[in-house]
Amino acid sequence: MAKLYVVGFGPGGYEDMTHRAVSAIEAADVVMGYTTYIEMLEPYFKNKNFFSTPMTKELDRCRMALEEADKGKTVAMVSSGDSGVYGMAGVILQMAQDYHVDVEIVPGVTAASAAAAILGAPLMHDFAVISLSDLMTPLEKIMKRVEYAALSDFVICLYNPKSRKRTEYVAMTADIIGKIHGEDVPAGIVRNAGRPGESYTITSVGQLKEADIDMFSLVIIGNSSTYVQDGRMITPRGYKLEQS
């Protein structure tokens, strides 16, 4: 049966790709993905046949990947991070029933993990991942999820925090969390995690409204126990540490 790999290749650098992801891309006759993702991969896989489509063409891209695989080609549909976290894995599986294709999901280092490692150890306890993009989810539902996650004392990872059109959603999120936990709760902002130009800032919920955040950023907001030590965010797991 024809093969379609749905590959998460991590933050973008070759060193953060899993061996399984590299093997899947190398095995593919055709590598498909969003234009920016293909541009990231081309320097590492110079002899591959790449095909890209712009943003908002996700359904067309998935359909083309399945059609190419159905013709007998081995196809790799690629995305940064993990293919099953805001990636194309779900869409591919929803469409796959109309094709004679063996679909294999290849996981990758998602943005939350990559950003957390840069900030320290903010995800050591339970956490929630919430996208602030309202293209697929109504804003009211997004903010309700933020509220309930904060009330449950989850560390909160914000994907797609801000764009040119969505400039106020981070401030709305900060207001909700600030009212529940106070404005001094630590918050970390990582831009271009694992890519050229990587940078990070550790601030507080109360300062998020004025922070420099864009679509290349991921925001991690601590829970009521998260603290900053030596420039690192730490969310205690609950172990009883011996005092030296």
C-alpha positions as CSV (number, residue, x, y, z in Angstrom):
1,M,0.0,0.0,0.0
2,A,1.1,3.6,-0.7
3,K,2.8,5.4,2.2
4,L,2.1,8.9,3.5
5,Y,4.2,10.1,6.4
6,V,2.9,13.0,8.4
7,V,6.1,14.4,9.9
8,G,6.7,16.9,12.7
9,F,10.3,18.0,12.3
10,G,10.5,20.1,15.5
11,P,11.5,23.7,15.9
12,G,13.4,23.9,12.6
13,G,17.0,23.1,13.2
14,Y,18.4,19.7,12.1
15,E,19.7,19.0,15.6
16,D,16.2,19.0,17.0
17,M,14.8,16.6,14.4
18,T,14.3,13.0,15.5
19,H,16.0,10.2,13.7
20,R,12.5,8.9,12.7
21,A,11.6,12.3,11.2
22,V,14.8,12.4,9.2
23,S,14.4,8.9,8.0
24,A,10.8,9.5,6.8
25,I,11.8,12.6,4.9
26,E,14.7,10.8,3.3
27,A,12.5,7.9,2.3
28,A,9.9,10.2,0.6
29,D,9.6,10.7,-3.2
30,V,7.8,14.0,-2.5
31,V,8.0,16.3,0.5
32,M,5.0,18.6,0.9
33,G,4.3,21.5,3.3
34,Y,3.6,25.1,4.0
35,T,6.1,27.3,2.2
36,T,7.9,28.5,5.3
37,Y,8.4,24.9,6.5
38,I,9.8,23.8,3.1
39,E,12.2,26.7,3.2
40,M,13.5,25.4,6.6
41,L,14.1,21.9,5.3
42,E,15.6,22.6,1.9
43,P,19.1,23.3,3.2
44,Y,19.2,19.9,5.0
45,F,17.6,17.7,2.2
46,K,19.0,19.2,-1.0
47,N,18.1,16.4,-3.4
48,K,14.5,16.1,-2.4
49,N,11.5,16.9,-4.6
50,F,9.7,19.6,-2.6
51,F,6.2,21.0,-3.1
52,S,4.8,23.9,-1.1
53,T,1.6,25.8,-0.8
54,P,0.9,29.1,1.1
55,M,-1.0,29.6,4.3
56,T,-4.8,29.0,4.1
57,K,-4.3,26.2,1.6
58,E,-4.0,23.4,4.2
59,L,-6.9,21.3,2.9
60,D,-5.7,21.5,-0.7
61,R,-2.2,20.5,0.5
62,C,-3.5,17.5,2.4
63,R,-5.6,16.4,-0.5
64,M,-2.7,16.6,-2.9
65,A,-0.5,14.7,-0.5
66,L,-3.0,11.9,-0.4
67,E,-3.5,11.9,-4.1
68,E,0.3,11.7,-4.7
69,A,0.5,8.8,-2.3
70,D,-2.5,7.1,-3.9
71,K,-0.5,7.1,-7.2
72,G,2.2,4.9,-5.5
73,K,4.6,7.6,-4.4
74,T,6.0,7.8,-0.9
75,V,5.0,11.2,0.5
76,A,6.1,13.2,3.5
77,M,3.7,15.9,4.7
78,V,5.9,18.1,7.0
79,S,5.2,20.7,9.6
80,S,7.3,22.3,12.3
81,G,6.8,21.1,15.9
82,D,4.6,18.1,16.3
83,S,2.3,17.1,13.4
84,G,-0.5,16.2,15.8
85,V,-0.4,19.5,17.7
86,Y,-2.1,22.1,15.6
87,G,-0.6,20.3,12.6
88,M,-2.0,18.4,9.6
89,A,-2.2,14.9,11.2
90,G,-5.9,15.2,12.1
91,V,-7.0,16.5,8.6
92,I,-5.0,13.8,6.8
93,L,-6.6,11.1,8.9
94,Q,-10.1,12.6,8.3
95,M,-9.5,12.6,4.6
96,A,-7.6,9.3,4.3
97,Q,-10.7,7.1,4.3
98,D,-11.2,8.0,0.6
99,Y,-7.8,6.8,-0.4
100,H,-5.8,3.6,-0.4
101,V,-2.9,5.0,1.6
102,D,-1.1,3.8,4.7
103,V,-0.7,6.9,6.9
104,E,2.0,7.0,9.6
105,I,2.2,9.9,12.1
106,V,5.8,10.9,13.0
107,P,5.9,13.0,16.2
108,G,8.3,15.9,16.7
109,V,9.4,18.3,19.4
110,T,6.5,20.7,19.8
111,A,6.9,24.4,20.4
112,A,5.8,24.2,24.1
113,S,8.6,21.7,24.8
114,A,11.2,23.7,22.8
115,A,10.2,27.0,24.5
116,A,10.1,25.4,28.0
117,A,13.6,24.2,27.7
118,I,14.8,27.7,26.9
119,L,12.9,29.2,29.8
120,G,14.0,26.6,32.4
121,A,11.5,24.1,33.7
122,P,8.0,25.7,33.7
123,L,6.2,22.6,32.6
124,M,7.2,20.3,35.5
125,H,3.5,20.0,36.6
126,D,0.2,19.9,34.8
127,F,-0.2,22.3,31.9
128,A,-2.7,23.4,29.2
129,V,-1.9,24.3,25.6
130,I,-4.3,27.0,24.2
131,S,-4.1,28.6,20.8
132,L,-5.3,32.3,20.7
133,S,-6.1,32.0,17.0
134,D,-9.8,32.4,16.4
135,L,-9.8,31.3,12.8
136,M,-11.1,27.8,13.9
137,T,-12.4,28.5,17.4
138,P,-14.7,31.3,18.6
139,L,-12.9,33.9,20.8
140,E,-15.5,33.4,23.5
141,K,-14.6,29.7,23.8
142,I,-10.9,30.5,23.8
143,M,-11.2,32.9,26.7
144,K,-13.4,30.4,28.6
145,R,-10.7,27.8,28.2
146,V,-8.1,30.3,29.5
147,E,-10.4,31.0,32.5
148,Y,-11.0,27.4,33.4
149,A,-7.3,26.5,32.9
150,A,-6.3,29.3,35.3
151,L,-9.0,28.3,37.8
152,S,-7.6,24.7,37.6
153,D,-4.1,26.1,38.3
154,F,-2.6,24.8,35.1
155,V,0.6,26.3,33.7
156,I,-0.7,27.7,30.4
157,C,1.1,27.6,27.0
158,L,-0.2,30.1,24.4
159,Y,0.3,29.2,20.8
160,N,-0.5,31.8,18.1
161,P,-0.5,34.6,20.7
162,K,-0.7,37.6,18.4
163,S,-0.9,38.6,14.8
164,R,-1.4,41.9,12.9
165,K,-5.2,41.5,13.2
166,R,-5.3,39.9,16.7
167,T,-3.5,42.4,18.9
168,E,-5.6,42.3,22.0
169,Y,-6.0,38.6,22.8
170,V,-2.8,38.4,24.9
171,A,-4.0,41.3,27.0
172,M,-7.4,39.7,27.5
173,T,-5.7,36.5,28.5
174,A,-3.5,38.3,31.0
175,D,-6.5,40.1,32.5
176,I,-8.3,36.8,33.1
177,I,-5.2,35.1,34.7
178,G,-4.2,38.2,36.6
179,K,-7.6,38.4,38.3
180,I,-7.4,34.7,39.4
181,H,-3.7,34.4,40.4
182,G,-2.5,38.0,40.6
183,E,-0.3,40.0,38.2
184,D,3.0,38.8,39.6
185,V,2.7,35.2,38.2
186,P,5.8,34.6,36.1
187,A,5.4,34.5,32.3
188,G,8.0,33.6,29.7
189,I,8.1,34.7,26.0
190,V,10.2,32.7,23.5
191,R,10.6,33.9,20.0
192,N,11.9,31.7,17.2
193,A,12.6,28.8,19.5
194,G,15.3,26.5,18.1
195,R,15.7,28.8,15.0
196,P,18.0,31.6,14.0
197,G,17.2,34.7,16.0
198,E,16.1,32.8,19.0
199,S,15.4,35.1,22.0
200,Y,13.5,34.9,25.3
201,T,12.2,37.2,28.0
202,I,10.9,36.3,31.5
203,T,8.4,38.8,32.8
204,S,5.0,38.6,34.6
205,V,1.4,38.3,33.7
206,G,0.9,42.0,34.6
207,Q,3.6,43.0,32.0
208,L,2.4,40.8,29.1
209,K,0.2,43.6,27.7
210,E,3.2,45.7,26.9
211,A,5.5,42.9,25.9
212,D,7.0,42.4,22.4
213,I,5.0,39.4,21.1
214,D,4.2,38.2,17.6
215,M,3.2,35.1,15.7
216,F,6.8,33.7,16.0
217,S,6.4,33.8,19.8
218,L,5.2,31.3,22.3
219,V,4.1,32.4,25.8
220,I,4.2,30.2,28.9
221,I,2.4,31.5,32.0
222,G,3.1,29.8,35.2
223,N,0.7,28.5,37.8
224,S,0.4,29.7,41.4
225,S,3.6,27.9,42.4
226,T,5.8,28.9,39.5
227,Y,8.8,31.1,40.5
228,V,11.9,32.5,38.9
229,Q,15.4,31.5,40.1
230,D,18.7,32.6,38.6
231,G,16.9,33.7,35.5
232,R,14.9,30.5,35.0
233,M,11.3,29.7,35.4
234,I,10.6,26.7,37.6
235,T,7.3,25.1,38.4
236,P,7.8,22.7,41.4
237,R,6.7,19.2,40.9
238,G,6.3,18.7,44.7
239,Y,9.4,16.8,45.7
240,K,10.7,17.5,49.2
241,L,14.1,18.8,48.6
242,E,16.7,18.6,51.3
243,Q,18.2,22.0,52.3
244,S,22.0,22.2,52.0
